[in-house]
Amino acid sequence: RRLSRDPGTHQPLAYLRLRRAIRNVIEHRDIEPGHALPSERDLARVLALSRVTVRKAIAGLVEEGLLTQRHGAGTFVAERIIKPMSRLTSFTEDLRARGLNPRSEFFERGIGEVTPEESMAMNLSPGVAVVRLHRVRYAGDEPLAIERSVVPAILLPDPMLVDDSLYEALEKRGCRPRRALQRLRAVLLNAQHARLLHVATNSAGLSIERRSFLDDGRVVEFTSSWYRGDIYDFVAELHTD
Ligand code: GLP
Protein backbone atom coordinates (compact mmCIF):
# COMPACT_ATOMS: atom_id res chain seq x y z
CA ARG A 1 0.00 0.00 0.00
CA ARG A 2 2.55 2.57 1.12
CA LEU A 3 4.97 1.46 -1.54
CA SER A 4 2.85 2.97 -4.25
CA ARG A 5 2.70 6.33 -2.51
CA ASP A 6 5.06 8.99 -3.78
CA PRO A 7 7.88 8.83 -1.27
CA GLY A 8 8.69 12.52 -1.71
CA THR A 9 11.15 14.52 -3.66
CA HIS A 10 13.79 15.50 -1.10
CA GLN A 11 16.18 12.83 -2.21
CA PRO A 12 17.20 13.10 -5.81
CA LEU A 13 17.84 9.46 -6.60
CA ALA A 14 15.14 6.93 -7.28
CA TYR A 15 16.87 4.18 -5.31
CA LEU A 16 17.14 6.43 -2.25
CA ARG A 17 13.47 7.31 -2.53
CA LEU A 18 12.53 3.67 -2.78
CA ARG A 19 14.82 2.80 0.10
CA ARG A 20 13.04 5.38 2.23
CA ALA A 21 9.62 4.14 1.14
CA ILE A 22 10.47 0.54 2.06
CA ARG A 23 11.91 1.73 5.37
CA ASN A 24 8.56 3.41 6.05
CA VAL A 25 6.73 0.20 5.29
CA ILE A 26 8.89 -1.65 7.83
CA GLU A 27 8.57 1.12 10.44
CA HIS A 28 4.80 1.07 10.12
CA ARG A 29 4.71 -2.70 10.15
CA ASP A 30 2.81 -2.84 6.88
CA ILE A 31 4.91 -5.94 6.29
CA GLU A 32 5.53 -7.89 9.51
CA PRO A 33 8.96 -9.24 10.51
CA GLY A 34 9.62 -12.59 8.88
CA HIS A 35 7.31 -11.81 5.97
CA ALA A 36 8.49 -11.51 2.40
CA LEU A 37 8.85 -8.39 0.34
CA PRO A 38 7.40 -8.56 -3.18
CA SER A 39 9.96 -9.87 -5.65
CA GLU A 40 12.42 -7.49 -7.26
CA ARG A 41 10.74 -8.07 -10.58
CA ASP A 42 7.25 -7.23 -9.25
CA LEU A 43 8.49 -4.15 -7.43
CA ALA A 44 10.21 -2.90 -10.55
CA ARG A 45 7.12 -3.50 -12.66
CA VAL A 46 4.54 -2.02 -10.26
CA LEU A 47 6.64 1.03 -9.42
CA ALA A 48 7.90 1.49 -12.97
CA LEU A 49 11.52 1.44 -11.83
CA SER A 50 14.48 -0.41 -13.22
CA ARG A 51 15.59 -3.68 -11.65
CA VAL A 52 18.94 -2.06 -10.89
CA THR A 53 17.22 0.67 -8.88
CA VAL A 54 15.17 -1.83 -6.91
CA ARG A 55 18.19 -4.03 -6.26
CA LYS A 56 20.21 -1.06 -5.03
CA ALA A 57 17.47 0.07 -2.64
CA ILE A 58 17.12 -3.44 -1.23
CA ALA A 59 20.88 -3.91 -0.88
CA GLY A 60 21.02 -0.73 1.22
CA LEU A 61 18.34 -2.00 3.57
CA VAL A 62 20.03 -5.39 3.89
CA GLU A 63 23.15 -3.50 4.93
CA GLU A 64 21.15 -1.54 7.50
CA GLY A 65 19.88 -4.83 8.89
CA LEU A 66 16.20 -4.18 8.17
CA LEU A 67 15.90 -6.82 5.44
CA THR A 68 17.47 -10.24 5.06
CA GLN A 69 17.90 -12.27 1.90
CA ARG A 70 17.70 -16.01 1.68
CA HIS A 71 19.21 -17.48 -1.39
CA GLY A 72 16.53 -18.65 -3.78
CA ALA A 73 13.73 -17.73 -1.36
CA GLY A 74 13.64 -13.95 -1.60
CA THR A 75 13.85 -10.90 0.62
CA PHE A 76 12.27 -10.76 4.08
CA VAL A 77 11.73 -8.20 6.79
CA ALA A 78 14.32 -9.18 9.40
CA GLU A 79 13.01 -11.08 12.40
CA ARG A 80 16.07 -10.96 14.56
CA ILE A 81 17.53 -7.56 15.31
CA ILE A 82 20.44 -7.19 12.95
CA LYS A 83 22.67 -4.46 14.20
CA PRO A 84 25.42 -3.10 11.97
CA MET A 85 28.40 -2.67 14.25
CA SER A 86 29.87 0.28 12.43
CA ARG A 87 26.99 2.67 13.16
CA LEU A 88 26.87 4.56 16.43
CA THR A 89 23.15 4.41 17.08
CA SER A 90 21.06 4.14 20.21
CA PHE A 91 18.80 1.35 21.38
CA THR A 92 15.82 3.63 20.85
CA GLU A 93 16.79 4.47 17.26
CA ASP A 94 17.50 0.83 16.39
CA LEU A 95 14.10 -0.30 17.63
CA ARG A 96 12.10 2.54 16.14
CA ALA A 97 13.59 1.81 12.72
CA ARG A 98 12.03 -1.66 13.00
CA GLY A 99 8.61 -0.44 14.01
CA LEU A 100 9.16 -1.59 17.60
CA ASN A 101 8.31 0.34 20.71
CA PRO A 102 11.43 0.99 22.84
CA ARG A 103 10.90 1.28 26.58
CA SER A 104 13.03 1.27 29.71
CA GLU A 105 12.44 0.19 33.26
CA PHE A 106 14.85 1.84 35.63
CA PHE A 107 16.39 0.20 38.70
CA GLU A 108 18.58 3.16 39.26
CA ARG A 109 18.61 6.67 37.89
CA GLY A 110 20.76 8.72 40.21
CA ILE A 111 23.89 10.70 40.75
CA GLY A 112 26.96 9.67 42.74
CA GLU A 113 30.72 9.64 42.93
CA VAL A 114 32.73 7.88 40.24
CA THR A 115 34.25 4.55 41.36
CA PRO A 116 37.99 3.94 40.83
CA GLU A 117 37.21 1.46 38.03
CA GLU A 118 34.90 3.92 36.26
CA SER A 119 37.32 6.79 36.66
CA MET A 120 40.01 4.71 34.92
CA ALA A 121 37.71 3.60 32.12
CA MET A 122 36.38 7.10 31.59
CA ASN A 123 39.54 9.05 32.21
CA LEU A 124 37.88 11.07 34.99
CA SER A 125 39.48 12.47 38.13
CA PRO A 126 38.72 10.51 41.28
CA GLY A 127 35.66 11.70 43.13
CA VAL A 128 33.87 13.55 40.32
CA ALA A 129 30.10 13.25 40.05
CA VAL A 130 28.53 10.85 37.57
CA VAL A 131 25.00 9.99 36.59
CA ARG A 132 24.17 6.28 36.78
CA LEU A 133 21.41 4.54 34.89
CA HIS A 134 20.59 0.91 35.41
CA ARG A 135 17.71 -0.31 33.33
CA VAL A 136 16.07 -3.12 31.45
CA ARG A 137 15.44 -2.24 27.82
CA TYR A 138 12.26 -3.51 26.23
CA ALA A 139 10.60 -3.73 22.84
CA GLY A 140 7.00 -3.39 23.95
CA ASP A 141 6.67 -6.10 26.62
CA GLU A 142 9.66 -8.09 25.51
CA PRO A 143 12.90 -7.50 27.46
CA LEU A 144 15.93 -7.41 25.17
CA ALA A 145 18.83 -6.09 27.21
CA ILE A 146 20.04 -4.91 30.59
CA GLU A 147 22.20 -1.80 30.61
CA ARG A 148 24.25 0.03 33.19
CA SER A 149 25.42 3.44 31.99
CA VAL A 150 27.69 5.97 33.63
CA VAL A 151 27.81 9.55 32.32
CA PRO A 152 29.88 12.44 33.72
CA ALA A 153 27.54 14.82 35.54
CA ILE A 154 29.32 17.74 33.95
CA LEU A 155 27.76 16.65 30.66
CA LEU A 156 24.42 15.45 32.05
CA PRO A 157 23.76 17.22 35.35
CA ASP A 158 20.44 15.61 36.20
CA PRO A 159 19.59 11.91 35.73
CA MET A 160 15.92 12.82 35.36
CA LEU A 161 16.80 14.41 32.01
CA VAL A 162 16.82 10.85 30.71
CA ASP A 163 13.22 10.11 30.15
CA ASP A 164 13.72 7.00 28.12
CA SER A 165 16.59 7.54 25.68
CA LEU A 166 20.02 8.48 26.96
CA TYR A 167 21.20 9.61 23.53
CA GLU A 168 18.17 11.86 23.11
CA ALA A 169 18.96 13.51 26.44
CA LEU A 170 22.61 13.93 25.43
CA GLU A 171 21.63 15.27 22.03
CA LYS A 172 19.48 17.97 23.67
CA ARG A 173 22.51 19.07 25.68
CA GLY A 174 24.70 19.16 22.58
CA CYS A 175 26.83 16.22 23.65
CA ARG A 176 25.69 13.32 21.55
CA PRO A 177 28.57 10.85 21.23
CA ARG A 178 30.48 10.94 17.95
CA ARG A 179 32.69 7.90 18.25
CA ALA A 180 32.69 4.78 20.38
CA LEU A 181 34.76 1.77 21.25
CA GLN A 182 32.76 -1.36 21.76
CA ARG A 183 33.72 -4.77 23.08
CA LEU A 184 31.55 -7.84 22.65
CA ARG A 185 31.91 -11.02 24.61
CA ALA A 186 29.83 -14.21 24.69
CA VAL A 187 28.38 -14.94 28.13
CA LEU A 188 25.95 -17.27 29.83
CA LEU A 189 23.25 -15.18 31.44
CA ASN A 190 23.26 -15.70 35.20
CA ALA A 191 20.06 -16.37 37.11
CA GLN A 192 19.40 -12.72 37.90
CA HIS A 193 19.98 -11.44 34.37
CA ALA A 194 18.07 -14.37 32.86
CA ARG A 195 15.06 -13.66 35.04
CA LEU A 196 14.99 -10.01 34.00
CA LEU A 197 15.31 -10.99 30.34
CA HIS A 198 12.65 -13.71 30.56
CA VAL A 199 14.99 -16.47 29.39
CA ALA A 200 16.33 -19.60 31.09
CA THR A 201 19.37 -19.33 33.37
CA ASN A 202 22.57 -19.91 31.42
CA SER A 203 21.02 -18.90 28.08
CA ALA A 204 23.46 -17.39 25.63
CA GLY A 205 23.97 -13.68 25.91
CA LEU A 206 26.30 -10.98 24.69
CA SER A 207 28.10 -8.76 27.09
CA ILE A 208 28.74 -5.43 25.41
CA GLU A 209 30.81 -2.63 26.79
CA ARG A 210 30.64 0.72 25.06
CA ARG A 211 32.74 3.79 25.73
CA SER A 212 31.62 6.75 23.65
CA PHE A 213 33.42 9.98 23.06
CA LEU A 214 32.78 13.56 22.08
CA ASP A 215 34.73 15.19 19.27
CA ASP A 216 37.15 16.64 21.81
CA GLY A 217 37.97 13.17 23.11
CA ARG A 218 36.06 13.36 26.39
CA VAL A 219 34.21 10.19 27.38
CA VAL A 220 30.43 10.66 27.32
CA GLU A 221 29.30 7.24 28.47
CA PHE A 222 30.59 4.01 29.84
CA THR A 223 27.91 1.39 29.39
CA SER A 224 27.93 -2.29 30.24
CA SER A 225 25.11 -4.27 28.70
CA TRP A 226 23.84 -7.81 28.55
CA TYR A 227 21.92 -8.54 25.38
CA ARG A 228 19.85 -11.60 24.67
CA GLY A 229 21.77 -13.87 22.33
CA ASP A 230 18.60 -15.34 20.85
CA ILE A 231 17.46 -12.04 19.34
CA TYR A 232 20.48 -10.00 18.29
CA ASP A 233 22.89 -10.41 15.38
CA PHE A 234 25.81 -8.03 15.29
CA VAL A 235 27.16 -7.57 11.81
CA ALA A 236 30.32 -5.79 10.68
CA GLU A 237 31.66 -4.97 7.27
CA LEU A 238 35.33 -5.81 6.89
CA HIS A 239 37.89 -4.28 4.53
CA THR A 240 41.45 -5.15 3.68
CA ASP A 241 43.92 -2.33 4.25
C1 GLP B 1 22.80 1.08 23.05
C2 GLP B 1 24.24 1.05 23.56
C3 GLP B 1 24.42 1.83 24.83
C4 GLP B 1 23.78 3.18 24.73
C5 GLP B 1 22.32 3.05 24.34
C6 GLP B 1 21.62 4.39 24.20
O1 GLP B 1 21.99 0.20 23.78
N1 GLP B 1 24.69 -0.32 23.77
O2 GLP B 1 25.80 1.99 25.06
O3 GLP B 1 23.86 3.86 25.97
O4 GLP B 1 22.23 2.38 23.11
O5 GLP B 1 20.29 4.12 23.91
P1 GLP B 1 19.11 5.06 24.31
O6 GLP B 1 19.38 6.40 23.72
O7 GLP B 1 17.90 4.40 23.78
O8 GLP B 1 19.09 5.13 25.83
Residues whose N, C-alpha, C, O or C-beta is under 5 A from the ligand:
A	BS01	GLP	T89 S90 F91 T92 D164 S165 L166 Y167 E168 R210 T223 S225
